[in-house]
């Protein structure tokens, strides 16, 4: 009989079994994607997962390996409903589409239709993973969670508008995506006319320190052609914070205006990654959400082309392998930190 461990091990790519990666909270979907009574199939870290939400009050969310222990069918093809036994004992279950095995919210199989009098064995249970929701995002951890959920504090402040963008698929590994986010010097070239100007790309010096969860840098000042939608260029300040090997964010300040972004990269398999973004802003409330998300789509597509072109595909942690400048301090700190904590996925 195939086990959950057998299936997950056989589908792993290089580095996906890194214990540090297994302990991370990953953004695997948006809450709006899983309605009460619905299932959603996802592939994360080389594993097929099923997300399903209860129809009962509170709409509890579950994250399981997408596998029926009986003959390996995908539970995401099944349905959410009650057992067909005595009503007094009826419980809400996820039912396998192949032979109708019914799994309760605990993961335990509670009914086998072909043998209604048989008490399902204890081994007949789904493999469950930790799952939580925050900012309209579904966060899952495929191992033992090592810390709290990622946070974007300004998203919880009054007067801030919350936006979600993605998922963005990259044929690249997570550390390359996070380093790109932390690289301010590329804004004037990759995103010329949107987030910078190649003729005004000179960067001031800045300092990098160690925050509560990882490297952070404050007051990285860059010139942008239209930071607030008025058409007037100005210097803005970025505050960057790494919250995990594949999670980072920033707050951009321009006068009283603040824009924050939390980016999380979830490995899909050994070659591809998905990035989801949580954004918060205290201005531009009259701008349609679709327009703001479309802007981010455009920016991310520009990043995708560059990141997918980078070689080597594994991020070099030996600083002697590439050239580095003062403007790369945040990226250098990120690489040093990954090496110090012993992170193995997507690095060399």
N, C-alpha and C positions, 0 to 999 in steps of 0.2 A: 504494500500500500504506500503510495507516494505521500510524503509528509510536506508540511509547509516549508520546513528547513531545506529539504531536498530541492524543492522548486526554486526557492530564493537563492540558494547557493549556486545552482546551475546557470542562473541568469545574470550573475554579477559580472561587471566589467572591471578592468584594472583600477584598483584604489577604492572601489565602492564598498569594500568591507572594512574600511578604516574605522576603528572603534570611535575615534573622535567625530567622524562624520555621522555614524549611527546615533550618536547622542545629541545631534542638533535638531532644533525645531525647523522644519521645512514648510514653506508655503506651497501646499499641494493643490489648492483650488480656492475659489471664492465661495463664500457662504451662499450667495444667490444661485449657485449652480446646483445645489442639492435641496430640492423642495421636500416637504414632509411626505413620506411614503415613497420617495424616489431613490434610485441608486446612481452612482457615477463611477465609471471605471477610470483609473489613473495608473500611469506607469512611472514609478519613482525609484531611483537607485537600482534599476534593473529588476524591480519587483512589480508585479501587477497587484494593484490595490483596488478595493471597492469601498467607496464612501456611501453610507446610507443613513437616512434620517427617519426617526420615529414619527408616526402620525399622532402619537399621544401628546398631551399637554407638555409644553417645554421643547418638543421636537429634538430630543437627544440625538447627537451625531455619533456615528461609529465609523471606525477605520479598521478594516480587516484585510488580510491577504485574500486576493480574489481567487479563491480556490475552495471547491468542495472536497472535503477529505475523502469522499467515497470514490469518485472516478475523475477527479480533477477538473470538472466543469467550472466555468466562471460564474461566481455568485452574482456578479454585476448584471447578468442576464436574467436573474430571478426577480421575485416580487416581494414586497413588504406587506405582511398581513398577519392575521391570527392563525394559530394552529387550528386544525379541524377536529380536535378531540372534544371532550366534554367542555361545555361553556364555562363551567366553574374553574377549569384548569387552563382555559385559553390564555395564551401569552402572545405578544407580538413577536414575529419572527421574520427573518430573511429566508426565503424558500429557494432552494436550488432548482434551476430550470430543467435539470436532467432527470432526476428520480424523485424530486419533491422533498428531499430531506429538509427539515425545518430547523433553523438555528436561532435560538433565543438571543436577546441582547447581550447576555453573558458570554456568548460564543458557543455555548454548549448545544449540540443537536438534541432536540427534545421530541422529535417525531420522525419516524421512517414509514411512509405510507405503505410500502410493500410488506411491512411487518408491523402492523398497528399495535400488536400486543408486546412487542419487543422494547425493552428499556434500552435506549441507545447507549453504547459503551462510553465511558469517560473520555476515551481517546477521540471520539467523534465530536470535535469542536473546532471552531475557526480560530486562526491565529489572529490575535488582536494587537493593535498598536495604539499608543497614546495619541489623543487628538483633542484639540481645543480650537476655539474661535476667538478672534480679536480683530478689530478694524474691518470686519466683513471678510476676513481671510480665514481659511481653514488651515491650521498648522498641525502637522503630524510629526511624530518622532518614531523612527523604526527601531530604536534601541532604548536604553534607559536615559530619559531626559537629563541633561547635565546642568540646566539652568532655567531661568524664567523665559517666557516668550519675548521675542524682540519687541522693542517699543519705539514709538514716535510720540513723545510727550505732547508736542504742540497739537497733535490730532485730537487730543482730549481737552484742549482749551476752548473756552467760549469764543465765538466769532470766527472759528476756523472751519473751512469746508473740506470734507473728506472725499477723496477721489481714488479710484482703483484703476490700474492699467496693466495690460498683459492678458494672458501669459505671452512672453516673447521667447520663441524657440531659437537657440543658437547651436550651430554645429561647433561647439567649443566646450571646454570644461570650466567649471565654476570659478576657480581662482582668476582666470583671465578676465571674466566678466566683472568680478569685484574690483580688480586692479584698475580696469578701465573706468569704473565709476569714480574711483579715488583720484584719477589723473585729471587735474584741472588744466594742465597745459595743452591738452588736445582740444579744448572747447573752441578755440578760435580757428581751428583748421578743419576738424571733422564736422563741426557745427557752425561754420562761418555763416554770418548773417542771422543766426538764430540765438546762439549762446556766446558768440565771440566774433572777433575780427582778426584775421591773420596779420593785419598791419598794426595791430595794437596787442600783440601777444606777449610782450615782455612781462615777466612775472616778478613781483616783489618777493623778498625772502620771507619765509614763515617757519614756525617751530612746530615740531611734532612731539607729543607726549604719550603717556600710557593712561588710558581711561579705565573705567571699571570693568570693561569687557574686552578691550583691545586698543590698538593705536587710535589716537584722535589728533586732530589739528584744528586750530581756530584762527580766524582772521586771515584766510587765504583770499586776497583781494584780486579780482580780475575785472576787466572792462567788458561790458556787454552792450550790444547795440540797441536793445529794446527790453530792458529787464522788467518793465511793469505795463507794457502795452501802450504807452504814450508815444512811442517812437523816438524818445530822447535817450541817448546813450548815457551810461553812468557806471561808476565803479560799484561792484557788489562784493559782499564778504561771504565766504563759505565757511561753515563749521562742519567738519567731517568726523564721523565716529564709526569704528568697526565694532560690531556687536557679536560677531562670530566668524568663523572661517569663510562662510558663504553669505553673510548678512552684513550690510553696512547702510549708513544713511547720512544725510546732511540736512542742514538748515541754511538757506540762502537769505541774507538780510540786505534790504535796500530801504533805508530810512525806517519807517514804521512797518513796512511790508515784510512779511516773512513767508517763505515757501519751504516746506519740508518734504523730504522723500525718504522712505525706507525701502530698500531693495533686498529681495531675498532670491537666491539662486538655488533651485532644486535640481540635482542631477537626474536626468531621465534614464540614461544608460552610460556605457563607457565612452560614448562619443558626443552626446548631446545634453543640453541643459535648458531649463526653462526659468525665466526670471519674471517675478511678479512685483509690482510696485504699489506702495501705499503713499499717497500724496496728501498734503494738507496745506491750505493757504488762507490768509486772512484778508484777501483782496480779490477783485475780479469776480464777485458773486453774481454779476449779471452775464458773465460769459457762459454759454451753454456747456454742459459737461462734455458732450460729444466733441466740441471744438477743442477743449483742453486735452482730452485723451488723444485726439487725432494729432495734436502737436507732439505729444510724447511718443506716439507711434512713429512719427517722422524722425524724431531725434534718435530713437532706439534703432530704427532701421539703418541709419547712418553708422551707428556704433557696430551693429551686427556685421556689416560688410568689412569693417576694419578688424574686429576681433577674430572673425573666422579666417582672416588672412594671416594672422600672427603665427610665427614659428620661432621656437618649437611650440607645439601644442601644450606641453606641460610647462607650467610656470617655473622658471629657474630660481631656486632659492639660493644658489651660490652666486653672490653678487659679482664675482669675477667673470661670469659668462656673458654679461651685457654691460653696456656703458650706462652710467647714471650721472645725473646732474642735481644741483640743489633743488630744482623744480620738481624732482622725483622723490622728494623726501617722504611723502606719505606712502607712495608705492614701496619704497625701500623699507620703511617701517613695517608695512604689511608683510612683505616677504620675510623679514627677520622674525617677525612674530609667529608666522606659520611654521618656520623652522624651529623656533624655540618650543612651541607646544607639541611638536612632533606630528603635525598634520601631514597626511600622505596622499590624499586624493588630489589629482590634477596638478601635482607638483613634481619637480625633479631636483 
